């Protein structure tokens, strides 16, 4: 009888080898089996490539929403990557967003301070009343020494609509031409600094788009790995201890 049992076990073993061919050998979980042992798939834990599979995942692995990943990162870079589970990439995109907005704020503060400086300089050296003036006024006073020279040039060009009323509110008169040159150079440089802010906004927009595309790619890759998941059973028999050993394998 012991010889018949061994032959029966050998037949079972060969049958299992044929029915469950080796699909992959990326990871293995061995489950010792003997009389009275009870194991179910829901008791297993498998983890590979940052994709955890627990009890419920073996029955219905959770897919990642591609649209959610895309639009999350489009609104706030890094959130789509975090949703998929890529924390390092999430921190990179979010860090770029924070730095870019920090540069925008710093640019705005710098421009505001420089504008105050050159306008106060005009008040001091050209007798300008600062309040209530538009951008064009601050441009014009850098081109002419006095309001009278400016108005005379507009009359010669027949540009009557551009005349300033010759009254105290609009009056300016530079104490010397060098100060006017200095003022105008400061105003132009401040304007160039302000325009450089567009590069920061472009970097912010690019960061949103790149992060969104990257999150979409990661979500698709994650879902493909789930779809390609395969399971395999191996069976080993230990005649010394009269035990079967089952192994569960997965691959992507």
Number of C-alpha atoms within 10 A of each C-alpha: 6 7 8 9 10 13 12 11 15 12 12 12 16 11 11 14 15 9 10 13 11 14 14 14 11 10 13 17 15 14 15 16 17 12 8 5 8 8 10 6 12 12 10 14 13 17 11 12 8 9 14 12 17 16 14 12 13 17 11 10 17 13 15 19 15 20 13 18 27 26 20 22 28 22 14 17 32 30 27 32 29 18 19 24 17 16 14 11 19 21 16 14 20 20 13 17 20 13 13 20 15 13 14 20 13 13 18 14 12 14 20 13 12 17 16 12 15 19 19 17 17 25 16 13 17 22 17 22 17 15 7 8 12 9 7 8 12 18 14 14 22 23 15 19 21 17 20 17 12 17 19 12 13 16 13 9 9 11 11 11 8 11 16 16 12 12 9 10 14 16 17 22 20 21 15 11 14 11 17 22 15 13 23 20 14 18 21 13 13 18 14 12 16 16 13 12 18 12 12 19 15 12 16 19 14 13 21 25 19 16 29 27 17 20 32 25 15 22 24 18 15 20 18 13 15 18 12 11 12 13 15 17 19 18 19 16 16 9 10 6 8 11 14 18 14 16 16 18 19 21 17 15
